[in-house]
């Protein structure tokens, strides 16, 4: 049996592992039962675990999150699927007003170990509301943790950690990378999801990316005349800025890449933190390569919105020539 | 001049506003004399709590208070119907429910004094923290009830909300989810007829209890100021839930005799005559008349309870006024369940900052 899995299959395997190790883990979401979810991430799990572990929900996102809070109060560990990024907003109220605050409000009595899986990002030629990158809304909220994997190994390790976490975790899945294949070690956890990891070493410029943009950053590193160190954040909240700073201490240059609009995006926070901690090491202004500050465009135009490796290379050149 | 809307037929009633016991074709209640007297005592104490808290807010001891005045029968009666292991999901006005679930009123005071956002431990009392965002708790309660089903237990849930909340998506999604999963939950709507300044007749075009039809479960209208009818109807709905038959919507028709909160001024939007009309339907008075008329209790009993309640209120007031405050650095506590280095670092920096003022004698 090969250990090469797609990201979708690695996520599926992580769900299976979590359900096998803890009978309180249950899956809840739209069309996740017999259909296996619109991206098939829950494929076969309904058949193998049954109606009481894999529950098809009515078509109402606030209802999914709101009832999951009650299930967690009853001792369950729900893993929710929001079908697409742009459909999480009806659940925003329950996430912000209840999910993120209940542990604090109850002085630690009520734990809400809920994972909310959300396929996110563009590049699949979809209609409106199916290509968004809303992660910053959640990283801004105390009480939530936010994870996003970039390859099959991190998908497997991050999702298991999210489910095992006693805190609510918003788990963003890079939907256009669902079918990318890679090696997955399931015997141990070689990846610490709460730490940024260096996915390619280099000496000239540190390129920080996460989720779908990690692959794009690696493409840029392959094409660049300079030596790029590519960092995959994995955890967007908390943010592992120490690992970024360690890298920037060596390279002296930083380019941050994300699909979400640049204005007040994660790049701004990272730039502020690294601007302070690496002020005397930086040899060039910190560069950001992000989506534009516009609503996500129609699919025929999305290539102009999405950061690609050329835009990263321009930013790298700019950093090198500063 | 407007007159107070009366509960339409078929509001279930077992005790008339005049204190007469009446029968109902579907609902009855058999309580001991001791239980009747106990219910009276609970309602008097809940009203005294409300009165004291309102005064404490006026004196600057509480930041805010949401009055439960006039809704004692709906709250005490519905909570009386619960079993120990059932779980209640209140709004911020259900002081009678919290009281009946054994929550220390000082913990309620903590919330309105600004000491804590939750007060009590929901799991200990099987009574959720007060939920302030209108309607959120309905979905949380339905989810808890779904868990009861998955556990194959006989526990049931009651979730509270007002007439205003029936406009919220979460309440309607709660109806759908409960119906889909046959969740053992009782939706207890206190129609107190006012969503702050908006009369419910303006946004309730179909009686609230009738909406249950559209979601596929029964709805029942009860005189919310008749504690006996409230108990009977709630018990029946809880029994139905436990049997696996699914949810029930109860509309308890009552009246918010006070303001929305201490920040509100109802004289701007409603007529004084309304209040006078509803005083004639007072939930405590009608039980008192019944107890006296049937020889269950006498004047000595009522006077003794009043004296007890006053003495207790004095103790409560003193305790509120001398309530301590948590340590400043506790603002960082319990944001996360698992360890969180970044927040630990913020706490340490916060303590360092305050420590810096220690030598100078300057108040930070």
Interface residues (C-beta under 8 A of the other chain):
Chain A: X26 X52 X55 X57 X58 X60 X62 X63 X65 X66 X67 X68 X69 X70 X71 X72 X73 X74 X75 X76 X90 X93 X94 X97 X98 X101 X102 X103 X104 X105 X106 X107 X108 X109 X110 X111 X113 X142 X143 X145 X165 X166 X167 X238 X239
Chain B: X87 X116 X117 X118 X121 X122 X123 X124 X128 X129 X131 X133 X136 X138 X139 X140 X141 X142 X143 X144 X145 X146 X147 X148 X150 X151 X157 X169 X170 X173 X174 X176 X177 X180 X181 X333 X334 X335 X336 X337 X338 X340 X341 X342 X343
